[in-house]
C-alpha cells in the first residue's frame, strides 16, 4: 500500500433500479489520485456516517446488488471500466479489498458509479474515500520518536473528541504513525499544515499487514483534529500516535 498523504470522504446514496451516479462533486481535478475505496458496515459492527446521521449500509448482508466504479483520466481515457465493488470495499471488520494504485489525475465530471439494486429495495448509504497526494513532503529529522496513547470511552452514539484535550503537548509535531486497539467504531478527522485526513475509519488502522494503511509524516494541528464516534458501541478503545521529538 502507498502511504496516505491526504484522504477526502464523500457520502453517496444508492437507490433501487439501475442508475449512473456522477462523481462530479469530487472536486480533486488537480490532484494525483492514489486509489478510491468504498467503506461499509457489517451486521456485527454498524456505524453511522461522519458526514450525516445516516447509517452506513452493511453491503454484505443486503442481498444481490451491484456497484461498479468507472473512472476517466485527465486525457478522457476510460481506464477503469466497471471495477466491481467487491474489489474496493473495506468493511468495518474485514479486509477483503484489493490494494491497487491509480497514480494519475481524474476527470471527475465524466467518472461515475454504475449501480444495480433490486426494485423496492431501501436506499443504500455508502462512504467513498479518495486517497491523493499534493506533493508536499515532511522529511524526517532522525531526532527520535515518542509514543502517546489515550483511551476513550464513548458515552453517546454520536460523540466528537477533540485531540487538543489529550494531545495538546504534541501540537505541531510530525506524526509518523497511527495505531488503534479495541473495537474502535468511529473515524479520525485529522488536520495538518498541508495535509487533510478526512473522516478515515479507525478500522483502516486496525488491520494487519500487508493490508493496513500507513500515513506519510505530517505536522498535526490538534485543535482542528478529532476522533468522531459514530456507533451504538460503548466499548472503551485506545489509539496511539507516534511522533518525532
Buried (B, 14 or more C-beta within 10 A) or exposed (E): BBEBBBBBBBBBEBEBEEEEBEBEEBEBEEBBBBBBBBBBBBEEBBBBBBBEEBBBBBBBEBEEBBBBBBBBBEEEEEBBEEBEBBBBBBBBEBBEBEBBEBEBBBBBBBBBBBBBBEEEBEEBBBBBBBBBBBEEEBEEEEEEEEEBEBEBEBEEBEBBBBBBEBBEEBBEBBBBBBBBEBBBBBBBBBBBEBBBBBBBBBBBBBBEEEBBBBBBBBBBBBBBBBBBBBBEBEEEBBBBBBBBE
